[in-house]
């Protein structure tokens, strides 16, 4: 799956309207318009996962720079950051239980 970053669309747009705009260029796996947690007002950008690289590239080519209601649409392929492998190391919990056990003296 390829993740796209989309911004510059009208703030009143719904997920369905955005999906209709993008789906003609490739298959959408997920679509998430980012909204304020308290007010639920759109922040002006969204993340979309496309099923294929070709669909993502077609979307970028077709929609990047498109004018929508006096706003300029920006569509980019999102660069994935490398995820560090998880370690089995567990930090000690603060308090008396966090002390290391002492080795017996010989």
MODELLER restraints for C-alpha pairs under 7 A, 6 or more apart:
rsr = mdl.restraints
at = mdl.atoms
rsr.add(forms.Gaussian(group=physical.xy_distance, feature=features.Distance(at['CA:1:A'], at['CA:49:A']), mean=6.07, stdev=0.5))
rsr.add(forms.Gaussian(group=physical.xy_distance, feature=features.Distance(at['CA:1:A'], at['CA:50:A']), mean=5.63, stdev=0.5))
rsr.add(forms.Gaussian(group=physical.xy_distance, feature=features.Distance(at['CA:1:A'], at['CA:51:A']), mean=5.02, stdev=0.5))
rsr.add(forms.Gaussian(group=physical.xy_distance, feature=features.Distance(at['CA:1:A'], at['CA:52:A']), mean=5.99, stdev=0.5))
rsr.add(forms.Gaussian(group=physical.xy_distance, feature=features.Distance(at['CA:2:A'], at['CA:49:A']), mean=5.42, stdev=0.5))
rsr.add(forms.Gaussian(group=physical.xy_distance, feature=features.Distance(at['CA:2:A'], at['CA:50:A']), mean=5.18, stdev=0.5))
rsr.add(forms.Gaussian(group=physical.xy_distance, feature=features.Distance(at['CA:2:A'], at['CA:51:A']), mean=6.63, stdev=0.5))
rsr.add(forms.Gaussian(group=physical.xy_distance, feature=features.Distance(at['CA:2:A'], at['CA:52:A']), mean=6.42, stdev=0.5))
rsr.add(forms.Gaussian(group=physical.xy_distance, feature=features.Distance(at['CA:2:A'], at['CA:53:A']), mean=6.06, stdev=0.5))
rsr.add(forms.Gaussian(group=physical.xy_distance, feature=features.Distance(at['CA:2:A'], at['CA:56:A']), mean=6.62, stdev=0.5))
rsr.add(forms.Gaussian(group=physical.xy_distance, feature=features.Distance(at['CA:3:A'], at['CA:47:A']), mean=6.74, stdev=0.5))
rsr.add(forms.Gaussian(group=physical.xy_distance, feature=features.Distance(at['CA:3:A'], at['CA:48:A']), mean=5.59, stdev=0.5))
rsr.add(forms.Gaussian(group=physical.xy_distance, feature=features.Distance(at['CA:3:A'], at['CA:49:A']), mean=4.32, stdev=0.5))
rsr.add(forms.Gaussian(group=physical.xy_distance, feature=features.Distance(at['CA:3:A'], at['CA:50:A']), mean=6.26, stdev=0.5))
rsr.add(forms.Gaussian(group=physical.xy_distance, feature=features.Distance(at['CA:3:A'], at['CA:77:A']), mean=6.08, stdev=0.5))
rsr.add(forms.Gaussian(group=physical.xy_distance, feature=features.Distance(at['CA:3:A'], at['CA:78:A']), mean=5.44, stdev=0.5))
rsr.add(forms.Gaussian(group=physical.xy_distance, feature=features.Distance(at['CA:4:A'], at['CA:47:A']), mean=5.64, stdev=0.5))
rsr.add(forms.Gaussian(group=physical.xy_distance, feature=features.Distance(at['CA:4:A'], at['CA:48:A']), mean=5.04, stdev=0.5))
rsr.add(forms.Gaussian(group=physical.xy_distance, feature=features.Distance(at['CA:4:A'], at['CA:49:A']), mean=6.13, stdev=0.5))
rsr.add(forms.Gaussian(group=physical.xy_distance, feature=features.Distance(at['CA:4:A'], at['CA:75:A']), mean=6.77, stdev=0.5))
rsr.add(forms.Gaussian(group=physical.xy_distance, feature=features.Distance(at['CA:4:A'], at['CA:76:A']), mean=5.60, stdev=0.5))
rsr.add(forms.Gaussian(group=physical.xy_distance, feature=features.Distance(at['CA:4:A'], at['CA:77:A']), mean=4.49, stdev=0.5))
rsr.add(forms.Gaussian(group=physical.xy_distance, feature=features.Distance(at['CA:4:A'], at['CA:78:A']), mean=5.11, stdev=0.5))
rsr.add(forms.Gaussian(group=physical.xy_distance, feature=features.Distance(at['CA:5:A'], at['CA:46:A']), mean=6.02, stdev=0.5))
rsr.add(forms.Gaussian(group=physical.xy_distance, feature=features.Distance(at['CA:5:A'], at['CA:47:A']), mean=4.93, stdev=0.5))
rsr.add(forms.Gaussian(group=physical.xy_distance, feature=features.Distance(at['CA:5:A'], at['CA:48:A']), mean=6.62, stdev=0.5))
rsr.add(forms.Gaussian(group=physical.xy_distance, feature=features.Distance(at['CA:5:A'], at['CA:75:A']), mean=5.78, stdev=0.5))
rsr.add(forms.Gaussian(group=physical.xy_distance, feature=features.Distance(at['CA:5:A'], at['CA:76:A']), mean=5.26, stdev=0.5))
rsr.add(forms.Gaussian(group=physical.xy_distance, feature=features.Distance(at['CA:5:A'], at['CA:77:A']), mean=6.18, stdev=0.5))
rsr.add(forms.Gaussian(group=physical.xy_distance, feature=features.Distance(at['CA:5:A'], at['CA:78:A']), mean=5.68, stdev=0.5))
rsr.add(forms.Gaussian(group=physical.xy_distance, feature=features.Distance(at['CA:6:A'], at['CA:45:A']), mean=5.53, stdev=0.5))
rsr.add(forms.Gaussian(group=physical.xy_distance, feature=features.Distance(at['CA:6:A'], at['CA:46:A']), mean=5.17, stdev=0.5))
rsr.add(forms.Gaussian(group=physical.xy_distance, feature=features.Distance(at['CA:6:A'], at['CA:47:A']), mean=6.25, stdev=0.5))
rsr.add(forms.Gaussian(group=physical.xy_distance, feature=features.Distance(at['CA:6:A'], at['CA:74:A']), mean=5.60, stdev=0.5))
rsr.add(forms.Gaussian(group=physical.xy_distance, feature=features.Distance(at['CA:6:A'], at['CA:75:A']), mean=4.57, stdev=0.5))
rsr.add(forms.Gaussian(group=physical.xy_distance, feature=features.Distance(at['CA:6:A'], at['CA:76:A']), mean=6.59, stdev=0.5))
rsr.add(forms.Gaussian(group=physical.xy_distance, feature=features.Distance(at['CA:7:A'], at['CA:44:A']), mean=5.79, stdev=0.5))
rsr.add(forms.Gaussian(group=physical.xy_distance, feature=features.Distance(at['CA:7:A'], at['CA:45:A']), mean=4.16, stdev=0.5))
rsr.add(forms.Gaussian(group=physical.xy_distance, feature=features.Distance(at['CA:7:A'], at['CA:46:A']), mean=6.38, stdev=0.5))
rsr.add(forms.Gaussian(group=physical.xy_distance, feature=features.Distance(at['CA:7:A'], at['CA:73:A']), mean=5.90, stdev=0.5))
rsr.add(forms.Gaussian(group=physical.xy_distance, feature=features.Distance(at['CA:7:A'], at['CA:74:A']), mean=5.14, stdev=0.5))
rsr.add(forms.Gaussian(group=physical.xy_distance, feature=features.Distance(at['CA:7:A'], at['CA:75:A']), mean=6.68, stdev=0.5))
rsr.add(forms.Gaussian(group=physical.xy_distance, feature=features.Distance(at['CA:8:A'], at['CA:44:A']), mean=6.17, stdev=0.5))
rsr.add(forms.Gaussian(group=physical.xy_distance, feature=features.Distance(at['CA:8:A'], at['CA:45:A']), mean=6.78, stdev=0.5))
rsr.add(forms.Gaussian(group=physical.xy_distance, feature=features.Distance(at['CA:8:A'], at['CA:71:A']), mean=5.92, stdev=0.5))
rsr.add(forms.Gaussian(group=physical.xy_distance, feature=features.Distance(at['CA:8:A'], at['CA:72:A']), mean=5.48, stdev=0.5))
rsr.add(forms.Gaussian(group=physical.xy_distance, feature=features.Distance(at['CA:8:A'], at['CA:73:A']), mean=4.48, stdev=0.5))
rsr.add(forms.Gaussian(group=physical.xy_distance, feature=features.Distance(at['CA:8:A'], at['CA:74:A']), mean=5.88, stdev=0.5))
rsr.add(forms.Gaussian(group=physical.xy_distance, feature=features.Distance(at['CA:9:A'], at['CA:44:A']), mean=6.49, stdev=0.5))
rsr.add(forms.Gaussian(group=physical.xy_distance, feature=features.Distance(at['CA:9:A'], at['CA:68:A']), mean=6.50, stdev=0.5))
rsr.add(forms.Gaussian(group=physical.xy_distance, feature=features.Distance(at['CA:9:A'], at['CA:71:A']), mean=6.46, stdev=0.5))
rsr.add(forms.Gaussian(group=physical.xy_distance, feature=features.Distance(at['CA:9:A'], at['CA:73:A']), mean=5.60, stdev=0.5))
rsr.add(forms.Gaussian(group=physical.xy_distance, feature=features.Distance(at['CA:10:A'], at['CA:69:A']), mean=6.77, stdev=0.5))
rsr.add(forms.Gaussian(group=physical.xy_distance, feature=features.Distance(at['CA:10:A'], at['CA:71:A']), mean=6.96, stdev=0.5))
rsr.add(forms.Gaussian(group=physical.xy_distance, feature=features.Distance(at['CA:11:A'], at['CA:42:A']), mean=5.64, stdev=0.5))
rsr.add(forms.Gaussian(group=physical.xy_distance, feature=features.Distance(at['CA:11:A'], at['CA:44:A']), mean=5.73, stdev=0.5))
rsr.add(forms.Gaussian(group=physical.xy_distance, feature=features.Distance(at['CA:15:A'], at['CA:33:A']), mean=6.68, stdev=0.5))
rsr.add(forms.Gaussian(group=physical.xy_distance, feature=features.Distance(at['CA:22:A'], at['CA:59:A']), mean=6.53, stdev=0.5))
rsr.add(forms.Gaussian(group=physical.xy_distance, feature=features.Distance(at['CA:25:A'], at['CA:55:A']), mean=5.86, stdev=0.5))
rsr.add(forms.Gaussian(group=physical.xy_distance, feature=features.Distance(at['CA:25:A'], at['CA:58:A']), mean=5.76, stdev=0.5))
rsr.add(forms.Gaussian(group=physical.xy_distance, feature=features.Distance(at['CA:25:A'], at['CA:59:A']), mean=5.29, stdev=0.5))
rsr.add(forms.Gaussian(group=physical.xy_distance, feature=features.Distance(at['CA:26:A'], at['CA:50:A']), mean=6.89, stdev=0.5))
rsr.add(forms.Gaussian(group=physical.xy_distance, feature=features.Distance(at['CA:26:A'], at['CA:55:A']), mean=4.09, stdev=0.5))
rsr.add(forms.Gaussian(group=physical.xy_distance, feature=features.Distance(at['CA:26:A'], at['CA:56:A']), mean=6.69, stdev=0.5))
rsr.add(forms.Gaussian(group=physical.xy_distance, feature=features.Distance(at['CA:26:A'], at['CA:59:A']), mean=6.99, stdev=0.5))
rsr.add(forms.Gaussian(group=physical.xy_distance, feature=features.Distance(at['CA:27:A'], at['CA:50:A']), mean=5.81, stdev=0.5))
rsr.add(forms.Gaussian(group=physical.xy_distance, feature=features.Distance(at['CA:27:A'], at['CA:51:A']), mean=5.53, stdev=0.5))
rsr.add(forms.Gaussian(group=physical.xy_distance, feature=features.Distance(at['CA:27:A'], at['CA:55:A']), mean=6.65, stdev=0.5))
rsr.add(forms.Gaussian(group=physical.xy_distance, feature=features.Distance(at['CA:28:A'], at['CA:49:A']), mean=6.06, stdev=0.5))
rsr.add(forms.Gaussian(group=physical.xy_distance, feature=features.Distance(at['CA:28:A'], at['CA:50:A']), mean=4.62, stdev=0.5))
rsr.add(forms.Gaussian(group=physical.xy_distance, feature=features.Distance(at['CA:28:A'], at['CA:51:A']), mean=6.03, stdev=0.5))
rsr.add(forms.Gaussian(group=physical.xy_distance, feature=features.Distance(at['CA:29:A'], at['CA:49:A']), mean=5.33, stdev=0.5))
rsr.add(forms.Gaussian(group=physical.xy_distance, feature=features.Distance(at['CA:29:A'], at['CA:50:A']), mean=5.42, stdev=0.5))
rsr.add(forms.Gaussian(group=physical.xy_distance, feature=features.Distance(at['CA:29:A'], at['CA:51:A']), mean=5.82, stdev=0.5))
rsr.add(forms.Gaussian(group=physical.xy_distance, feature=features.Distance(at['CA:30:A'], at['CA:48:A']), mean=5.64, stdev=0.5))
rsr.add(forms.Gaussian(group=physical.xy_distance, feature=features.Distance(at['CA:30:A'], at['CA:49:A']), mean=5.12, stdev=0.5))
rsr.add(forms.Gaussian(group=physical.xy_distance, feature=features.Distance(at['CA:31:A'], at['CA:47:A']), mean=5.98, stdev=0.5))
rsr.add(forms.Gaussian(group=physical.xy_distance, feature=features.Distance(at['CA:31:A'], at['CA:48:A']), mean=4.42, stdev=0.5))
rsr.add(forms.Gaussian(group=physical.xy_distance, feature=features.Distance(at['CA:31:A'], at['CA:49:A']), mean=6.49, stdev=0.5))
rsr.add(forms.Gaussian(group=physical.xy_distance, feature=features.Distance(at['CA:32:A'], at['CA:46:A']), mean=5.49, stdev=0.5))
rsr.add(forms.Gaussian(group=physical.xy_distance, feature=features.Distance(at['CA:32:A'], at['CA:47:A']), mean=5.31, stdev=0.5))
rsr.add(forms.Gaussian(group=physical.xy_distance, feature=features.Distance(at['CA:32:A'], at['CA:48:A']), mean=6.32, stdev=0.5))
rsr.add(forms.Gaussian(group=physical.xy_distance, feature=features.Distance(at['CA:33:A'], at['CA:45:A']), mean=6.19, stdev=0.5))
rsr.add(forms.Gaussian(group=physical.xy_distance, feature=features.Distance(at['CA:33:A'], at['CA:46:A']), mean=4.17, stdev=0.5))
rsr.add(forms.Gaussian(group=physical.xy_distance, feature=features.Distance(at['CA:33:A'], at['CA:47:A']), mean=6.54, stdev=0.5))
rsr.add(forms.Gaussian(group=physical.xy_distance, feature=features.Distance(at['CA:34:A'], at['CA:42:A']), mean=6.08, stdev=0.5))
rsr.add(forms.Gaussian(group=physical.xy_distance, feature=features.Distance(at['CA:34:A'], at['CA:43:A']), mean=5.86, stdev=0.5))
rsr.add(forms.Gaussian(group=physical.xy_distance, feature=features.Distance(at['CA:34:A'], at['CA:45:A']), mean=6.00, stdev=0.5))
rsr.add(forms.Gaussian(group=physical.xy_distance, feature=features.Distance(at['CA:34:A'], at['CA:46:A']), mean=5.48, stdev=0.5))
rsr.add(forms.Gaussian(group=physical.xy_distance, feature=features.Distance(at['CA:35:A'], at['CA:41:A']), mean=5.30, stdev=0.5))
rsr.add(forms.Gaussian(group=physical.xy_distance, feature=features.Distance(at['CA:35:A'], at['CA:42:A']), mean=4.28, stdev=0.5))
rsr.add(forms.Gaussian(group=physical.xy_distance, feature=features.Distance(at['CA:35:A'], at['CA:43:A']), mean=5.23, stdev=0.5))
rsr.add(forms.Gaussian(group=physical.xy_distance, feature=features.Distance(at['CA:36:A'], at['CA:42:A']), mean=6.42, stdev=0.5))
rsr.add(forms.Gaussian(group=physical.xy_distance, feature=features.Distance(at['CA:36:A'], at['CA:43:A']), mean=6.47, stdev=0.5))
rsr.add(forms.Gaussian(group=physical.xy_distance, feature=features.Distance(at['CA:50:A'], at['CA:56:A']), mean=5.87, stdev=0.5))
rsr.add(forms.Gaussian(group=physical.xy_distance, feature=features.Distance(at['CA:60:A'], at['CA:75:A']), mean=5.34, stdev=0.5))
rsr.add(forms.Gaussian(group=physical.xy_distance, feature=features.Distance(at['CA:60:A'], at['CA:76:A']), mean=6.08, stdev=0.5))
rsr.add(forms.Gaussian(group=physical.xy_distance, feature=features.Distance(at['CA:63:A'], at['CA:73:A']), mean=6.87, stdev=0.5))
rsr.add(forms.Gaussian(group=physical.xy_distance, feature=features.Distance(at['CA:63:A'], at['CA:75:A']), mean=6.54, stdev=0.5))
rsr.add(forms.Gaussian(group=physical.xy_distance, feature=features.Distance(at['CA:64:A'], at['CA:73:A']), mean=5.78, stdev=0.5))
rsr.add(forms.Gaussian(group=physical.xy_distance, feature=features.Distance(at['CA:64:A'], at['CA:74:A']), mean=4.87, stdev=0.5))
rsr.add(forms.Gaussian(group=physical.xy_distance, feature=features.Distance(at['CA:64:A'], at['CA:75:A']), mean=4.81, stdev=0.5))
rsr.add(forms.Gaussian(group=physical.xy_distance, feature=features.Distance(at['CA:65:A'], at['CA:72:A']), mean=5.55, stdev=0.5))
rsr.add(forms.Gaussian(group=physical.xy_distance, feature=features.Distance(at['CA:65:A'], at['CA:73:A']), mean=5.15, stdev=0.5))
rsr.add(forms.Gaussian(group=physical.xy_distance, feature=features.Distance(at['CA:65:A'], at['CA:74:A']), mean=5.76, stdev=0.5))
rsr.add(forms.Gaussian(group=physical.xy_distance, feature=features.Distance(at['CA:66:A'], at['CA:72:A']), mean=5.68, stdev=0.5))
rsr.add(forms.Gaussian(group=physical.xy_distance, feature=features.Distance(at['CA:66:A'], at['CA:73:A']), mean=5.21, stdev=0.5))
rsr.add(forms.Gaussian(group=physical.xy_distance, feature=features.Distance(at['CA:67:A'], at['CA:73:A']), mean=6.17, stdev=0.5))
rsr.add(forms.Gaussian(group=physical.xy_distance, feature=features.Distance(at['CA:92:A'], at['CA:98:A']), mean=5.04, stdev=0.5))
